[in-house]
Amino acid sequence: MSQIQRITISVNQIQDEQILLTSEQQHYLLRVLRLGNGEKFLAMDGKGMCWLVKLVGEQGKILEVVKGDTELPIAVTLILALPKGNNFDDVVRYCTELGVAKIIPVLSDRTLLQPSMQKLERWRKISQEAAEQSERMIVPIIGEPVKFTESWKLLTTEDKFICEGRGDYPHLLNSWENSSGNDLAIAIGPEGGWTDTELQLAVAAGFKPVSIGKQIFRAVTAPIVTLSMISGQLNR
């Protein structure tokens, strides 16, 4: 199928083979994209389902289910210490494009940012837009910011890694290839890295310390480098 615009809907917008578009979606399709009556677009629920839809007036008529293979074969969760400023916007955008399934923003001992609910809604909007742009079938979950030690309770996988910029640790890819091959979670620290206490607590909780290279990456660069390596391995 040639390139076609896609939007994200909620399942309660679907009624009797129709999609009841919100006023914001109507404005985007009719005014911004200038789609005419009978023109087609894609609607996805952000959880793996996607439909080819025809614009009929100000609503959508479902024509068929659309399959896709743009998702990574395993779910990757990033536990990310919040960087300063608005840098997390770019982290969410690029990691969404690279295939992340879930991002858990965390407050570490060296975190300076204290995010508001407006920030969280902004990150979720950015993730949705990035998923649509990159033609994904799933919109990543952006969790509410929690303390680093509390984030562990949100994980279901046994394959857990914590990235550390300094120290003699095995490379992430080597450690991952020797693991079970199930879903994985990767924790990446703030500017200045994890404290010794945080690293020790994470190891006690089952995280394996790893390196992502000889360079010392910025907090906003490290997750993008990490997802690029994982995505590259899985997409070979």
C-alpha positions in Angstrom: 0.0 0.0 0.0 1.3 3.4 -0.9 2.0 6.0 1.8 -1.3 7.1 3.3 -2.0 9.3 6.3 -2.8 7.6 9.6 -4.4 8.7 12.8 -4.8 7.1 16.2 -8.3 6.5 17.6 -9.8 5.0 20.7 -11.9 1.8 20.3 -15.0 3.5 21.5 -15.0 5.6 18.4 -15.9 2.5 16.3 -19.6 1.9 15.9 -21.2 -0.3 13.3 -18.3 -0.3 10.8 -18.0 3.5 11.2 -15.4 5.6 13.0 -16.9 8.6 14.8 -14.1 11.2 14.3 -13.5 13.8 17.1 -13.6 17.5 16.2 -9.8 17.6 16.4 -9.5 14.7 14.0 -12.0 16.2 11.6 -10.1 19.5 11.6 -6.8 17.6 10.9 -8.2 15.5 8.1 -10.5 18.1 6.4 -8.8 21.4 7.1 -5.1 20.5 7.5 -4.7 17.6 5.1 -7.7 18.8 2.9 -9.0 15.3 2.4 -12.1 15.2 0.3 -15.2 13.0 0.5 -14.3 9.4 -0.4 -10.6 9.8 0.2 -8.9 7.2 2.4 -6.8 7.2 5.5 -5.6 4.7 8.1 -6.9 4.6 11.6 -5.1 2.6 14.3 -6.0 1.9 17.9 -2.4 2.1 19.1 -2.5 -1.5 20.3 -1.9 -3.4 17.1 -5.1 -3.0 15.1 -5.3 -0.8 12.0 -8.1 -0.2 9.5 -8.3 1.4 6.0 -11.0 4.0 6.2 -12.9 6.1 3.7 -13.9 9.6 4.6 -17.7 10.0 4.3 -18.8 13.5 5.2 -17.2 14.2 8.6 -17.0 10.6 9.6 -15.1 7.5 8.5 -16.3 4.2 7.0 -14.2 1.1 7.7 -13.2 -0.7 4.5 -10.8 -3.4 5.7 -8.4 -4.4 8.4 -4.8 -3.6 7.6 -1.9 -5.9 8.7 1.5 -4.6 9.5 5.0 -5.9 10.4 6.6 -2.7 11.6 6.9 -3.7 15.3 10.0 -5.3 16.9 9.5 -9.0 17.7 10.0 -8.4 21.5 8.8 -5.6 23.7 11.6 -3.2 24.9 11.0 -1.1 28.0 13.2 1.8 28.7 13.6 3.1 32.3 14.9 6.6 31.8 16.1 9.0 34.4 14.6 12.4 33.4 17.1 14.8 31.9 17.0 18.5 32.5 15.1 20.9 30.3 12.9 19.7 27.4 15.3 17.1 26.2 12.9 14.3 27.1 10.7 15.4 24.2 13.3 14.3 21.7 14.1 11.1 23.6 10.4 10.0 23.5 10.1 10.9 19.8 13.2 9.1 18.6 12.8 6.0 20.8 9.2 5.7 19.5 10.5 5.7 16.0 13.0 3.0 16.9 10.4 0.7 18.3 10.3 1.1 22.1 7.2 -0.5 23.6 7.2 1.4 26.9 9.0 4.3 28.6 9.1 4.7 32.3 10.4 8.1 33.3 12.1 7.9 36.7 13.4 10.2 39.4 16.9 9.3 40.4 19.2 10.7 43.0 20.7 13.1 40.4 17.4 14.1 38.7 16.8 17.8 38.5 13.5 17.9 36.6 10.2 17.7 38.5 7.7 17.0 35.7 4.1 18.2 35.8 1.0 16.3 34.4 1.2 18.7 31.4 4.6 17.3 30.6 3.3 13.8 30.7 0.5 14.6 28.4 2.9 16.3 26.0 5.2 13.2 26.0 2.2 10.9 25.2 1.1 13.2 22.4 4.7 13.2 21.0 4.8 9.4 21.2 1.5 9.1 19.3 2.6 11.5 16.6 5.9 9.7 16.2 4.2 6.3 16.0 1.9 7.6 13.3 4.8 9.1 11.3 6.9 6.0 11.5 4.0 3.8 10.5 4.0 1.7 13.6 1.0 -0.3 14.7 1.5 0.4 18.4 1.8 3.6 20.3 4.3 3.2 23.2 3.1 3.5 26.7 4.6 6.5 28.5 4.2 5.8 32.2 3.9 8.4 35.0 7.2 9.4 36.5 8.1 7.3 39.6 11.2 6.8 41.8 13.8 4.6 40.3 13.3 1.9 42.9 9.5 1.9 42.3 9.9 1.4 38.6 11.0 -2.2 39.1 7.6 -3.2 40.3 6.2 -2.3 36.9 8.3 -4.8 35.1 7.3 -8.3 34.0 10.4 -9.5 32.3 13.4 -11.2 33.9 15.8 -9.8 31.3 16.8 -6.5 33.0 19.9 -4.4 32.3 21.3 -1.2 33.7 23.7 0.8 31.6 26.7 2.2 33.3 29.1 4.6 31.5 32.2 3.8 33.6 33.5 0.4 34.8 34.5 -2.9 33.4 31.1 -4.2 32.3 30.2 -6.5 29.4 28.6 -4.9 26.4 24.8 -4.8 26.3 24.5 -6.8 23.1 26.8 -9.6 24.4 24.8 -9.9 27.6 21.5 -9.7 25.8 22.4 -12.4 23.3 23.2 -14.7 26.2 19.9 -14.1 27.9 16.5 -15.9 27.3 15.5 -13.8 24.3 12.3 -12.6 26.0 11.1 -9.1 26.4 13.7 -6.9 28.0 14.0 -3.8 30.2 17.0 -1.4 30.1 17.7 1.3 32.7 19.6 4.4 31.6 20.7 7.0 34.1 20.8 10.8 34.3 23.6 13.3 33.6 26.4 12.2 35.9 25.2 8.6 35.9 23.7 6.4 38.6 25.0 6.7 42.1 26.8 3.7 43.6 23.8 3.1 45.9 21.4 3.1 43.0 23.6 0.7 41.0 23.9 -1.7 44.0 20.2 -1.7 44.6 19.5 -2.4 41.0 21.9 -5.3 40.9 20.3 -6.7 44.0 16.9 -6.4 42.2 18.1 -8.6 39.3 19.5 -6.0 36.9 22.7 -6.8 35.1 25.2 -3.9 34.7 26.3 -3.4 31.1 28.1 -1.0 28.8 26.9 0.5 25.5 30.3 1.5 24.3 33.6 3.2 25.2 32.2 6.7 24.8 30.4 8.6 27.6 27.1 9.5 26.1 24.8 12.3 27.2 21.6 11.3 29.0 19.6 12.2 26.0 21.9 10.3 23.6 22.3 7.1 25.5 18.7 5.8 25.1 18.7 6.5 21.4 22.1 4.7 20.9 20.7 1.8 23.0 17.5 1.5 21.0 19.4 1.8 17.7 21.6 -1.2 18.7 18.7 -3.3 19.8 16.5 -2.4 16.8 19.4 -3.0 14.4 19.9 -6.5 15.8 16.2 -7.4 15.7 15.7 -6.0 12.2 18.5 -8.0 10.5 
